Amino acid sequence: MLASLFSKRLATTAAAGSRTIISPPSTPAIRAYSNRSQYLVKVGIPEFLNGVGKGVEAHVPKLEAEIGDFQKLLVTRTLRLKKLGIPCKHRKLILSYAHKYRLGLWRPRDPKLLTHK
C-alpha cells in the first residue's frame, strides 16, 4: 500500500515536470505505555552506581563512607574521586553519568524490571 502511494505521487510529480521532494504520508504514531515506571523513584549512591554498571558498583562502600550524600556525589569533582583511589575509567563514568543525571537525560533503571535474554 505504501509503495503504491509513492508510485502515484512520483507519477504525478514527474508528469508535472517539477522537482519536489517526496515524503512518506504521515501516519499517526501508536505507542503503548506501561503504567509502571521503569526508573527508580528514590536514587541514592548505591542505586546510581549500580545503574552505571561496568564495575563502578565496587566503589559503593567507599563513596558512601567518604561522600555520604547522593547530591554531593553529583557535584563531586575528579580530583576528589582520585584522592579516594577510584581508577580513571571509573571516575570518567561516574562524572559522565552524574552530568547526564543533572541534565535529566539519564536515570538508573529499576533492576527488578529489567529482563535480560
C-alpha positions as a printed NumPy array, in Angstrom:
array([[  0.   ,   0.   ,   0.   ],
       [  2.801,   2.397,   0.912],
       [  4.671,   1.601,  -2.298],
       [  1.558,   2.306,  -4.375],
       [  1.149,   5.716,  -2.715],
       [  4.768,   6.572,  -3.505],
       [  4.453,   5.463,  -7.112],
       [  1.258,   7.517,  -7.58 ],
       [  2.939,  10.612,  -6.122],
       [  6.037,  10.024,  -8.201],
       [  3.962,   9.696, -11.37 ],
       [  2.063,  12.925, -10.693],
       [  5.194,  14.922,  -9.901],
       [  7.104,  13.512, -12.878],
       [  4.207,  14.35 , -15.2  ],
       [  4.12 ,  17.903, -13.943],
       [  7.855,  18.229, -14.602],
       [  8.617,  19.8  , -11.267],
       [ 11.335,  18.744,  -8.886],
       [  9.857,  18.146,  -5.488],
       [ 10.912,  16.073,  -2.564],
       [  8.575,  13.179,  -1.985],
       [  7.881,  12.443,   1.65 ],
       [  6.046,   9.43 ,   3.007],
       [  2.461,  10.001,   4.011],
       [  2.132,  10.911,   7.642],
       [  0.786,   8.173,   9.85 ],
       [ -0.146,   8.577,  13.47 ],
       [  2.385,   7.115,  15.848],
       [  0.983,   4.441,  18.092],
       [  2.805,   3.796,  21.334],
       [  1.869,   1.64 ,  24.244],
       [  2.993,   2.83 ,  27.651],
       [  3.034,   0.792,  30.781],
       [  1.642,   2.196,  33.991],
       [  4.746,   1.049,  35.868],
       [  7.758,   3.293,  35.714],
       [ 10.972,   1.552,  34.724],
       [ 13.034,   4.09 ,  36.641],
       [ 13.817,   4.142,  40.317],
       [ 11.851,   6.612,  42.401],
       [ 14.493,   7.117,  45.077],
       [ 18.058,   7.331,  43.819],
       [ 20.975,   7.049,  46.207],
       [ 24.663,   6.32 ,  45.718],
       [ 24.22 ,   2.506,  45.508],
       [ 21.35 ,   2.736,  43.001],
       [ 23.236,   5.287,  40.924],
       [ 26.454,   3.253,  40.732],
       [ 24.559,   0.018,  40.039],
       [ 22.765,   1.833,  37.217],
       [ 26.083,   2.92 ,  35.724],
       [ 27.399,  -0.649,  35.951],
       [ 30.745,  -1.558,  34.306],
       [ 32.412,  -2.355,  37.633],
       [ 31.716,   1.045,  39.185],
       [ 29.425,  -0.531,  41.786],
       [ 32.524,  -1.883,  43.557],
       [ 33.118,   1.625,  44.954],
       [ 29.749,   1.906,  46.759],
       [ 31.085,   1.439,  50.322],
       [ 33.977,   3.837,  49.771],
       [ 31.79 ,   6.604,  48.295],
       [ 29.05 ,   6.193,  50.903],
       [ 31.614,   6.474,  53.706],
       [ 33.519,   9.456,  52.3  ],
       [ 30.845,  11.434,  50.432],
       [ 27.698,  10.17 ,  52.12 ],
       [ 25.031,  12.063,  50.204],
       [ 23.937,  11.494,  46.601],
       [ 23.597,  15.23 ,  45.932],
       [ 27.215,  15.704,  46.997],
       [ 28.254,  12.939,  44.599],
       [ 26.582,  14.808,  41.741],
       [ 28.806,  17.85 ,  42.317],
       [ 31.996,  15.978,  43.227],
       [ 34.993,  16.719,  41.038],
       [ 37.525,  14.342,  39.585],
       [ 40.345,  15.275,  41.975],
       [ 38.266,  14.24 ,  44.991],
       [ 37.436,  10.9  ,  43.366],
       [ 41.117,  10.447,  42.523],
       [ 42.096,  11.049,  46.147],
       [ 39.607,   8.337,  47.146],
       [ 41.521,   5.879,  44.955],
       [ 38.931,   5.418,  42.206],
       [ 40.549,   4.463,  38.854],
       [ 40.439,   6.878,  35.932],
       [ 37.969,   4.874,  33.83 ],
       [ 35.521,   4.636,  36.718],
       [ 35.923,   8.339,  37.551],
       [ 35.076,   9.221,  33.969],
       [ 31.988,   7.015,  34.041],
       [ 30.779,   8.412,  37.367],
       [ 31.278,  12.021,  36.28 ],
       [ 29.739,  11.436,  32.854],
       [ 26.604,   9.795,  34.226],
       [ 26.357,  12.385,  37.024],
       [ 26.333,  15.129,  34.406],
       [ 23.65 ,  13.326,  32.383],
       [ 21.608,  12.83 ,  35.558],
       [ 21.828,  16.532,  36.476],
       [ 20.598,  17.461,  32.991],
       [ 17.73 ,  14.982,  33.219],
       [ 18.979,  12.882,  30.3  ],
       [ 19.593,   9.658,  32.241],
       [ 18.189,   7.88 ,  35.272],
       [ 19.141,   4.497,  36.7  ],
       [ 16.62 ,   1.819,  35.834],
       [ 14.973,  -0.457,  38.337],
       [ 16.854,  -3.787,  38.193],
       [ 13.657,  -5.701,  39.023],
       [ 12.027,  -4.543,  35.804],
       [ 14.985,  -5.259,  33.544],
       [ 14.905,  -8.626,  31.815],
       [ 17.99 ,  -9.808,  30.027],
       [ 17.68 , -12.575,  27.477]])
